[in-house]
Amino acid sequence: MLTNKKSAEIKAVEMPPIKEYLKEIQRDGSELGAEEVLKETLEWLDSRGAKGVVSVQLVEQYAFSVARWIHLERLISKYGYIAKHPTTGAPIQSPYVVMAQSYMKQVIAIRGEINLLLKDAHPTPTAYVREVVYGE
């Protein structure tokens, strides 16, 4: 297997302290849960030898967006997909659905950025690609 010079220089570091905004209690009394997502993501990166490749701020953004998305999905489960319009009383799509979709887009974009950083730090050898794609 080919080794990348950059990957040989990477050393594991201790997990940074969790910032308070990732542990905030939400208005409805529930915990945000970003702390758990952050820990799991940093452990996942560390298991692949790539903890230093991705900035902590990017992982924090990812954890925050995942936690918000989960929180909104719980609210959708609790209150439903349909809401009542505040002035007309007509049924409308729950605003939680739109917000959840927005956070899901953020999660996908940030995860794509993380995956790209990992790919750049640990490129796949072309011989392996030829073997998988072409059966050589």
Sequence and secondary structure as in RCSB ss.txt:
>XXXX:A:sequence
MLTNKKSAEIKAVEMPPIKEYLKEIQRDGSELGAEEVLKETLEWLDSRGAKGVVSVQLVEQYAFSVARWIHLERL
ISKYGYIAKHPTTGAPIQSPYVVMAQSYMKQVIAIRGEINLLLKDAHPTPTAYVREVVYGE
>XXXX:A:secstr
    HHHHH          GGGS B TTS B  HHHHHHHHHHHHHHTT TTTS HHHHHHHHHHHHHHHHHHHH
HHHH SEEE TTT  EEE HHHHHHHHHHHHHHHHHHHHHHHHHHHS   HHHHHHHHH  
